[in-house]
């Protein structure tokens, strides 16, 4: 039962790794503007963990944090801009004293939901694929619409810890030490299932171009046009 390679020990090791990742994520989110880079680094480590690839969590996290910092920060600022605009709109609707028609309130909520779902794939994409900022944002929205059930799962999983905390304040220690890492690990698993066919298509094209098999998975894939082509086919 307590053998090093037993299911119980593997589970406990995984929980310990998630707790370490959770601490790193929270620490690197404190300056706020670094949240995007922290998200990308956390997803990168979660991909490694899910695929059982040997990786030093702390070293790998900060390596990815550094490599993704510029692009992930710009994407995060874009997300913050959207959130800021929606926040101001809600303040106006709720506290301006103006009697807005019901349809405008419904429209605002609908736009908020679309924005949340539309941004759900951006940082998982940033952590997994090599691309430009523009294409990462665009592909994130396209992938969310193409794989709507998965995008909804990603979006809903973000708010679950906060809902649980609201109704059960006693779980605060669990939220602090485990929840963020656990949610990111779960989201990474959902994202990898979606990414699998795009990665296979990219690798197949690379093999055709190079004339040889690609034996090593570095966790970074290029080929935005192939991703978009496959998403277009999926929509059709």
N, C-alpha and C positions, 0 to 999 in steps of 0.2 A: 504493500500500500504506500509506503514512504520511500520506495525506490526512486532514484533520480529521474528515471524515464517513465515513471508511472503516470497514469492520467491525472491523478490528484496533484502530483508535483508539477506536472506541465501546466495545469490550471493555475496553481498558486504562483508559479513563475510568470505566467501571462498576466495575472492580476498585479503582481509586483511591478512588472514592466509598464503596465498601464498607469499605475500610481506614479512612477517616475516620470512618464510622459506627461501626465496630468500636471505635476509640479512644474516641469519645464515650460509647458504651455502657459500656465497662469503667470509664471515669472516673466516670460517674454511678452506677455500681453499688457503688462502694467503701464508701459508708456503710451498705450492706446493706439498710436499710429503704427506700431509694429505688429498689430494683431494679424494683419494679412500674411506677413512673413512667418509668424508663429503658426498660423493655420496650415500654411503650405508645408512647413517643416514637420508638423505633427502628422499630417496625412502621409507624408513621405515615410516616416517611421512606421506608421500603421500598416502601410503597404508591405513593408519589409516583414513586420510581425506576422501578418496574415499569410504571407507566402513562405513563412518559416526560413527566411533568408538571414544568415548571420549578420548581425549589425550591432555595433555599440550604440545604445540609445542616445546617450548624451553627445557623443562625438558626431553621430549621424544627424542628430537634430540640429546642432549648430552649423554643421556643414551645409545642410539644406537651407537653413535660415539665412546664411550668408549668400548662397547662390541665388535664392529666390527673392532676396530682400527688395531689390529695386522694382521688379515687375509686380510682386505681390503687394507691395505698399501702394503702388499706383492703382491697382485693382481695388484694394481696400478703401482708398480715398474715393474712388468712384462709387463704391457701395455706400460709404458714409454720406456722400452727396445725395444719393437717392433717399437714404434714410432721413437725412436732414430736411429735404424738401417735403417728404411725407409728414414728418413731425410738425413742421410749421403749418401744413395744411390741416392737420388734426387740431392744432391749437386754435386756428382760426375758426374752424367749424364748431368746436366745443365751447370756446370762451369769448368769441367776438361779439356775441349778443345778436348776431344776424340769424334770421330764421331761414336756414338753407333748406331747399326742397329735399325730400326723402331720396330721390334718385341720385343726388349729388353725394350723399352720405354712402349710399350703396356703391357708387362708382369709386369713391375714395378707398373703401374697404377692398373692393375688387382689385384695384390697382396695387394696393399693398400686398395682397396675396400673390398676385402675378410677379411682383418685384421679389418677394421672398423666395418663391419657387424658381424664378428665372436666375437668381444669383446662387442657387444651391450647388451648382456644379462648377462654379468658377475656380474655387481654390482646390478642390480635388483634381481638376484639370491642370492647374498651375503646378501642382506637385508631381504630376505624372507625365505630362507632355511638354516638350520644348516647343514654344510658340511665341508669337508676338503678343503684346498686351491687347491690342485690338482684336486679334483672332481668338484669344483666350476668352475675352468677354463675349464676343459674338458666338463662339462655339458653345460657351456655357449656356446662353439663352436657347440656342438651337437644340442642344442636347436635352435641356430641361423639357422643352416642348415635345421632342421626339420620344423621350422616355419619361412621360409625365408621372406614371405611378412611382417610379424610383425617385423622381424629383420631389414629389409630395412627401415621400418617406423621409428624405433628407431634410426637408424643411420642417416637418412636424417633429422630428427627433431633436431639433435644436431647442424647441420650447418645452419639451417634456420635463427636463430637470427643474425648470423654473415653475412649472405648474405643480409638480410634486412638492417643491419647496414651499409654495404658497399654501397648499392644503395640509402638508405634513412638515412643519418647521423643524421638527426633531431630526430630520435627515440632513441637516446642514453639514455635519462632519463628512457624510458620504459624498455630498456635492463637492465639497472642498477638496477631498483627497482622491476621488475616483470618477465623478460624473463626467467631467469634461473629456478626460482621456477615454472613458468608456463610450461616450457618444461618438467621438471622433473615430474610434476603432470600429464601431458599428457602421458609421457612414462610409468609411474606407472600404469595408466589405461590400456594401451596396454599390459603391462607385466602381470597384474592380470588376464586378459582374457586368456592368454596363460597358466598361472600357474594353473588355476582353476581345470582343469581335473586331473592334477598331485596331487594337494592337496586333491581332493576328493578320489583319489586312495590310497593315503597315509593314510588318515583318516580312510577309509574303512578297510585297512589292520590293522591299530592300533586297531580299534574296534573289529576286529576278534581275534586279539591276546589277547586283554584285556578282551573281552567278555562284554564290556560296551560301550555306546555311549560317544563320546568326545564332550562335550557341549561348551567348551570355545576355541576360536580362539586366540592364543597368538601371531600370526604373525610369528612364527618360526616353521618350520616343519623339521623333521629328515627323513631319509630314502633315501639315494642317490641311492641305488640299485633299488628302486621302480621307481624313476624318470627316471633312465636310461632304465629300462625295458619298460616303457611306451613310451619313445622316440624311442626305437628300434622298437616297434610295429607300431608306427606312420610312421617310415621310410619304413617299409615293407608294 
